[in-house]
């Protein structure tokens, strides 16, 4: 069990909590009552940040832990920290305008893919090595 990987996991959950709270705040600000999912474009961007982050977490967290176990826990935490920064840049940009989300999306997507591919390589190597 890696305390660094655990820290990145906890920080990911805190980030997701903050992003989810932002959706609730945006509902009030832009007057979009639940269960409504559309309305003011500013609300829709805040909601997309939350939804896309949830979609990315499904790949990120298992990739983080598999990489930590099969490759290296410190490297997993470092790449995970890059993913977190990417998600923050993504949210910050998307809150302002849809076209400003791309840099953050690229950072988090690339780091997530590194974790996934690295995990697969580590797992395969552990299966073929005596």
C-alpha positions as CSV (number, residue, x, y, z in Angstrom):
1,X,0.0,0.0,0.0
2,X,1.5,3.3,-1.1
3,X,0.8,6.4,1.0
4,X,1.5,8.6,-2.1
5,X,-1.0,6.7,-4.3
6,X,-3.4,6.9,-1.4
7,X,-2.9,10.7,-1.2
8,X,-3.5,11.1,-4.9
9,X,-6.7,9.0,-4.6
10,X,-7.9,11.2,-1.7
11,X,-7.1,14.4,-3.5
12,X,-9.0,13.1,-6.6
13,X,-12.1,12.5,-4.4
14,X,-11.7,16.0,-2.9
15,X,-11.5,17.5,-6.4
16,X,-14.6,15.6,-7.5
17,X,-16.5,16.8,-4.4
18,X,-15.6,20.4,-5.2
19,X,-16.6,20.0,-8.8
20,X,-19.9,18.4,-7.7
21,X,-20.6,21.3,-5.3
22,X,-19.9,23.7,-8.1
23,X,-22.8,22.1,-10.1
24,X,-25.2,22.7,-7.2
25,X,-24.0,26.3,-6.9
26,X,-24.5,26.8,-10.7
27,X,-28.0,25.4,-10.5
28,X,-28.9,28.2,-8.1
29,X,-27.0,30.9,-9.9
30,X,-28.4,30.0,-13.3
31,X,-31.8,28.9,-12.0
32,X,-31.7,25.3,-13.4
33,X,-33.8,23.2,-10.9
34,X,-33.2,19.5,-10.6
35,X,-33.7,17.1,-12.4
36,X,-33.3,19.5,-15.3
37,X,-29.9,19.0,-17.0
38,X,-30.0,21.8,-19.6
39,X,-30.6,25.6,-19.5
40,X,-28.1,28.4,-19.4
41,X,-24.9,27.5,-21.3
42,X,-22.8,28.6,-18.3
43,X,-24.6,25.9,-16.2
44,X,-24.1,23.3,-18.9
45,X,-20.4,23.9,-18.9
46,X,-20.2,23.4,-15.2
47,X,-22.2,20.2,-15.4
48,X,-20.0,18.9,-18.3
49,X,-16.9,19.4,-16.1
50,X,-18.5,17.3,-13.4
51,X,-19.7,14.6,-15.9
52,X,-16.5,14.4,-17.8
53,X,-14.4,14.2,-14.6
54,X,-16.6,11.3,-13.5
55,X,-16.1,9.6,-16.8
56,X,-12.3,10.0,-16.5
57,X,-12.2,8.8,-12.9
58,X,-13.5,5.4,-14.0
59,X,-10.3,4.9,-16.0
60,X,-7.9,6.9,-13.8
61,X,-8.3,5.3,-10.4
62,X,-7.9,1.7,-11.4
63,X,-5.0,2.7,-13.7
64,X,-3.4,4.6,-10.9
65,X,-3.5,1.6,-8.5
66,X,-2.6,-1.0,-11.0
67,X,0.4,1.1,-12.1
68,X,1.3,1.6,-8.4
69,X,1.3,-2.1,-7.8
70,X,2.8,-3.5,-11.0
71,X,5.2,-0.7,-12.0
72,X,6.1,1.8,-9.2
73,X,4.1,3.6,-6.5
74,X,6.1,6.8,-6.6
75,X,5.8,7.1,-10.4
76,X,2.1,6.3,-10.1
77,X,1.6,9.1,-7.7
78,X,3.7,11.6,-9.8
79,X,1.7,10.8,-12.9
80,X,-1.5,10.9,-10.9
81,X,-0.5,14.4,-9.7
82,X,-0.2,15.4,-13.3
83,X,-3.7,14.0,-14.0
84,X,-5.0,16.1,-11.1
85,X,-3.4,19.3,-12.4
86,X,-4.8,18.5,-15.8
87,X,-8.3,18.1,-14.4
88,X,-8.0,21.5,-12.5
89,X,-6.8,23.2,-15.7
90,X,-9.7,21.5,-17.6
91,X,-12.3,22.7,-15.1
92,X,-10.9,26.2,-14.9
93,X,-10.8,26.6,-18.6
94,X,-14.2,25.0,-19.3
95,X,-15.9,27.2,-16.7
96,X,-14.7,30.2,-18.8
97,X,-15.4,28.9,-22.3
98,X,-15.8,25.5,-24.0
99,X,-12.8,26.0,-26.2
100,X,-10.5,26.6,-23.2
101,X,-10.9,23.1,-21.9
102,X,-8.6,21.4,-24.4
103,X,-5.2,21.9,-22.7
104,X,-6.4,20.4,-19.4
105,X,-8.2,17.6,-21.2
106,X,-5.1,16.8,-23.1
107,X,-3.0,16.7,-19.9
108,X,-5.3,14.5,-18.0
109,X,-6.1,12.2,-20.9
110,X,-2.4,11.7,-21.7
111,X,-1.4,11.0,-18.1
112,X,-4.4,8.6,-17.7
113,X,-3.3,6.7,-20.8
114,X,0.2,6.5,-19.5
115,X,-1.1,4.9,-16.3
116,X,-3.3,2.4,-18.3
117,X,-0.6,1.4,-20.8
118,X,2.1,1.2,-18.1
119,X,-0.2,-1.0,-16.0
120,X,-0.8,-3.4,-18.9
121,X,2.9,-3.6,-19.6
122,X,3.6,-4.2,-15.9
123,X,0.9,-6.9,-15.6
124,X,2.1,-8.7,-18.8
125,X,5.7,-8.6,-17.6
126,X,4.7,-10.1,-14.2
127,X,2.9,-12.9,-16.1
128,X,5.8,-13.8,-18.4
129,X,8.7,-13.4,-15.9
130,X,9.4,-16.3,-13.5
